[in-house]
Amino acid sequence: MQYCKRLIEVDLTIKRISAHARREKSIRHGHISTLHIWWARRPLAACRAVLCASLWPDPVDPLCPDEFREVAREEMVTWAKKHITLLSTESFNRFVKIQKDQRLLADDLELRKALLDFIADFSNWDNSTDAQFLETSRHLTQVAHESLGGIAGTRPMVVDSFAGGGSIPLEALRVGADAFASDLNPVAVLLNKVVLKYIPRYGEELAEEVRKWGEWIKKEAEKQLAEFYPKDSCGATPIAYLWVRTICCEGPGCGTEVPLMSSPWLAKKKNRSIAVKMIPNHREKKVDFEIVENIKAREVGEGTVKRGSATCPVCGYTTPAASIRRQLKERHGGANDARLFCVVTAHPGQQGRFYRLPNTHDMDAVKKAHQELERQSAEYKGELSLVPNEPYPDETASGALSSSVLYGHTTWGDIFTQRQLLTLTTLVKLIKLLEEKVEDNNTDYVLACQTCLAFAVDRHANTETSLSRWNKVGEKIEGVFSRQALPMVWDFCEANPFSTATGSLKGAIDWVYQVCHTESVLKILECNGDAIMSLSQNHPLPNDFAQCFFTDPPYYDAIAYGDLSDFFYVWLKRSIGNKYPSLFSTQLVNTEDEIVQLSKRFRGPYAHKTKEYFESGMACSLAEGRRIVMPDGIGVVVFAHKSTEGWEAQLQAMVDAGWIVTASWPIDTEMGTRMNAQGTASLASSIHLVCRPRENPDGSLRTDLIGDWRDVLQELPKRIHEWMPRLAENGVVGADAIFACLGPALEVFSRYSVVEKPNGDLVSLREYMEHVWAAISREALSVVFSEADASGFEEDSRLTAIWLWTLSTAQGKDDLDSKVTVALNRDDPSEDESSNDEKPASKTKSSGYLLEYDTARKIAQGLGAHLDKLNSIVEIKGDTARLLPVEDRARYLFGKTEEPVAVKKKAKAKQAQPSLFDLTEDFEKGDSPVEPGMRQVGTPLAGTTVLDRVHQSMLLFATGRAEALKRFLVEDGIGHDQRFWKLAQALSALYPPASDEKRWVDGVLARKKGLGL
Ligand SMILES: C[S@@+](CC[C@H](N)C(=O)[O-])C[C@H]1O[C@@H](n2cnc3c(N)ncnc32)[C@H](O)[C@@H]1O
C-alpha cells in the first residue's frame, strides 16, 4: 500500500517533548489527572505531539498533498510574522529567519522543521488552551485530513481502545480530530464520558454548576455531620486525626495493648521536629502518648513496628508478623478499634499545623458517628447495602495490590472507619439528591453535574480511608493511591472533610471544578467525542472506520487496574450507578478479561493470566485496531516495560496483529520517583511504536511479503547503528536506549508477512530477537568505549561496562547510588518507611548493581559472554542478577582462598566479613603467607583480566596503599598496558558520580601522569 509518510514517520523533537511531558507531571491546576485518579496516565504533552505528528503529512514526502504544503507554509509564515513571541527560544531563531525571508519555506525540509518546532511548542502545557496554537493545529489537522482523502467537512477519527484516564482521546479532540474511546473498565469509561462528552457539550456552564452544587453538597453535609467533627473550644479546626492500629502483646504474661507505630514523627523538617513519645504504662498495660517538640531523634526512639512484627514498649517482646496478621484478621483490619493518638489542627489567623492529644470531645464524636452509622444502616432500604459490602481482594492478590489484603479486610467497607463511612454514605446520598435539586429539564445535563460531583466524592474517599497516611515532611494527608497499590498502613490518617486543608471535601470539589473550567474550551471548539465500555479484543466499530488508532495498552504485569479501581467502583455504583446501568451491572469491575500478565504474582484467581494469555489477548486487540483503521491509516501503540519478556510479548502481538512498525520514539514521561505495586522501578521513557496496517488497498491482510533472512540480518545492525547515537543526542541512554532500539529492530522484521531462511524455514520473532539483543549490545559497547576498540577487552570488562551503562540515566547517574542501586526489577529504596509491606530488609538494601536476570543474560549473550561462567563478577539469585561491587571482589582479587566467591559466602554466615582494609593490609605488610593470588612483596598477583587489574588498583587506592599501587602499576608493568587506562577511563564515566567506585577509579587515573605512564 503506497501512502504519504506522516511527520512522525520521519522525525520528532523528542527531547523537547519529553521535557514538557516531565514538567506536566507536577502540574495540577486544571489538569485532567485531578479530575479523578487513574493509574499510569499518559502525559498530555506526549499525546498532543504524537497526534499532530501522526495526523499531519511530511511535506518532504513526494506523495504529500500540495494543498497541505501550501496551508502549512501559510500558517508557519503567519506564526513568524504575528505570533513569534508565543514560541519558545528553541524555535525562535528558525521563525526569525522565516520572518525575514518567507521563501525559506519553499524548501520542504525547512517546512518540516518549522512544523516540528511548532509541535514541540504546542506540547507545552501552558500552550494547550492558547487560541493561536489551537487554531493553527486544528486547521492543519483539517487540511491534512481532507487532502489525504477525508470527506470534506469531516474530521479524522482517532480511536483508543485502552483509553484508561483518557489522555489520548482528550488530546485528539484538542488537535481537531474526533475521538472514540473505549475501555473494559467502567470507571475509566465514565472518566472518558466526562472528558469527551459532558465537558465539550456543556463547557463553562458545567464548571459553574459543579462549583455551585459542590458548595451545596458541602454545606448540607456539614449540617448533617458537623457534630461528628467538633471544632476546638479555642476556635481551632481539626484538619486530620491520626490513628494507630493496635495488637495485644504476646510476650509471656504481658498482654499490653501495643500501638503499631511505624514512626513516631509527626513533623520532620529542617527547623521543625515534632514527635509523639510513647510512654510505657506498666500498670494499665498500655502505652501513653506525649507530644514533644524540637526533640532529638535518640530521645524519641523508633516506632514499634518493623517489617510486619511489633516490639512491645512495656516488655520488649517482639510479636511476630504472623501473629499480627492473625490478630488483625480477627478484627477486619483493626481500623475500628484503632487508637486515636493525635489531632492535627489549624488555628485561625496562624500559620502552620498544631498537634495535640485527643480529648473527650474527640472521642465522643467518634462514638456518636459510630452509633449514627448503625442507626442509618438499620433504617436503610436501598437495593445495594449502605456501606460497600462487596468482597475485598483476598490474600492471593497481594502480589499486585500489596499488603492490605493480608489483614482481614473482607469487604471494601472494611478499609474505612465508621466515621469515614458515615461521611461517605452521606455524600453519596447528597449526590443522588441532586437529581431533584438541579432544576433543569435536560436530564443529561443534570447527570453530567452529578457525575462530576460523584468524582469529587471519589477524590475525597482517596483521603478518607484507613489506608491514608500522614506526610510528616509536607505536614499533610497523603491519599491511599500515592502509589499504584493498596499497602497496609498501621498508623493512618483520617481527614476532616470540613476543613480547608489537603484532603478536605472543598479541595476535592475545587479540583474537579478546575478541570471542567480549564477544558471548557472544548465546547467552544465544538469537539466531538464518545466513550463506551468494550473489550479491546472485540471492538464494536466497523471496518476501516478510523484514520488513526492510537492506544496505550496495559504494560504487561505492571498494574492490576481492575482490582485497584474497585476502590472507586463501589462508591460510584452507589452514587450514580443507577444512571449508568450498563456500566454498573456487575458486583465489581470485570477483571476476567483484562489483558495483563499476573500469573507470576498471583497464586489464585489469575493463574491463567500468563505470558501467552497476554500475547494472544494483545494480538487480538491490535488486530481489531488494524481492522478499524483504514488501509492507509496510521497506528501508534505506546509501551513501556522493564522486562525483556514483557517487550517480546508485546512485539509478538504487534507482528501477529499484522502491523508494520515504521518508526518508534521514546518519550520521557516519568519523574524521578517511579513506583508500582511492587515498589519496582520502571523505565523513564515510554516507547511510541508507530505502525501501518500490512494490508492491501481493500483492507485484507497482505500475506505475500516474503523477507530474506540474510537481508534482514544485514539491515538490522545498520539500523541500530544509526539509531543509538541519535538516541544519545536526545538524552536517551541506558535501559531506555536499549528498549528504544526495539522499534527500529521491529521495523526491519515486521515489514514482511514472513521472513524465510535460504532453506525455506520461517524465522520466528523469538529467533530474530536473539539477534536484536546481540546487535543492541554490540552497538551499546561501541558507544561506551567510543574510540577504544572494544574487542581488545575480555568479556568481563565488556559486560561490566554495558551493565553499568544500562543502569545509567540521562538525568544524571546520581540515581545510581553505588550501594543501593535502583535496579530495573527491584524494590525502590525511596519507599516510604511507613509502608507496611512485610519485606525483608535485604531486598531494599542490596549492594551492587542489579538487573533483571533475563535482561542481563541477553546483554551478556549479545556480547558473546556467558553469565554463568562469570561468577567472579556476577551473582545470580532467582530472577535477579547482581554485578558485584568492587569491594565484594576483594577476596577474589587478593587471593585469600582457592574458591574465593563460594568461600566468601560461607564466611559471611559464620564469621564477620574481613574488611577491605584487612584484606589488602596483609600484603602491604608483606608478611602474609603466599597464597593463590598473593605474593610477599606486598602487591597482589596481577589478575588475569584487564578488569581484574583495574579493580585491584582501585582497591589499593581505596585502602591508601600508595606504594603498593605504584609497584603494581610501574614495576609490575600493569600500567604499561594501554587497555588498562582505556577501561579505567570508561569505568570512570560509568560508575555513578557519588559512588566509591567512581572515586577510586578516578584516584587511580589521577596517578597515571605522576607515575610517568
Ligand atoms: C495503560 S492504561 C491506559 C492509560 C491511558 N492511556 C491514560 O492516559 O490514562 C491501559 C488500560 O487498558 C484497559 N484494559 C485492560 N484490558 C483491557 C481489555 N481487554 N479491553 C479494554 N481495555 C482494557 C485498562 O482498564 C486500562 O485502563
PDBQT file of the ligand as one rigid body, heavy atoms in Angstrom, charges set to zero:
ROOT
HETATM    1  C1  LIG A1101      -2.050   1.914  30.303  1.00  0.00    +0.000 C 
HETATM    2  S1  LIG A1101      -3.766   2.042  30.662  1.00  0.00    +0.000 S 
HETATM    3  C2  LIG A1101      -4.281   3.324  29.653  1.00  0.00    +0.000 C 
HETATM    4  C3  LIG A1101      -3.929   4.638  30.242  1.00  0.00    +0.000 C 
HETATM    5  C4  LIG A1101      -4.413   5.802  29.429  1.00  0.00    +0.000 C 
HETATM    6  N1  LIG A1101      -3.716   5.949  28.196  1.00  0.00    +0.000 N 
HETATM    7  C5  LIG A1101      -4.295   7.093  30.233  1.00  0.00    +0.000 C 
HETATM    8  O1  LIG A1101      -3.631   8.013  29.783  1.00  0.00    +0.000 OA
HETATM    9  O2  LIG A1101      -4.852   7.138  31.313  1.00  0.00    +0.000 OA
HETATM   10  C6  LIG A1101      -4.414   0.588  29.985  1.00  0.00    +0.000 C 
HETATM   11  C7  LIG A1101      -5.922   0.454  30.037  1.00  0.00    +0.000 C 
HETATM   12  O3  LIG A1101      -6.283  -0.762  29.392  1.00  0.00    +0.000 OA
HETATM   13  C8  LIG A1101      -7.501  -1.198  29.964  1.00  0.00    +0.000 C 
HETATM   14  N2  LIG A1101      -7.713  -2.611  29.574  1.00  0.00    +0.000 N 
HETATM   15  C9  LIG A1101      -7.073  -3.716  30.014  1.00  0.00    +0.000 A 
HETATM   16  N3  LIG A1101      -7.542  -4.796  29.396  1.00  0.00    +0.000 NA
HETATM   17  C10 LIG A1101      -8.499  -4.371  28.531  1.00  0.00    +0.000 A 
HETATM   18  C11 LIG A1101      -9.329  -5.029  27.596  1.00  0.00    +0.000 A 
HETATM   19  N4  LIG A1101      -9.284  -6.335  27.441  1.00  0.00    +0.000 N 
HETATM   20  N5  LIG A1101     -10.169  -4.268  26.870  1.00  0.00    +0.000 NA
HETATM   21  C12 LIG A1101     -10.231  -2.923  27.026  1.00  0.00    +0.000 A 
HETATM   22  N6  LIG A1101      -9.481  -2.271  27.903  1.00  0.00    +0.000 NA
HETATM   23  C13 LIG A1101      -8.610  -2.979  28.638  1.00  0.00    +0.000 A 
HETATM   24  C14 LIG A1101      -7.310  -0.961  31.436  1.00  0.00    +0.000 C 
HETATM   25  O4  LIG A1101      -8.559  -0.873  32.085  1.00  0.00    +0.000 OA
HETATM   26  C15 LIG A1101      -6.545   0.364  31.413  1.00  0.00    +0.000 C 
HETATM   27  O5  LIG A1101      -7.424   1.442  31.559  1.00  0.00    +0.000 OA
ENDROOT
TORSDOF 0
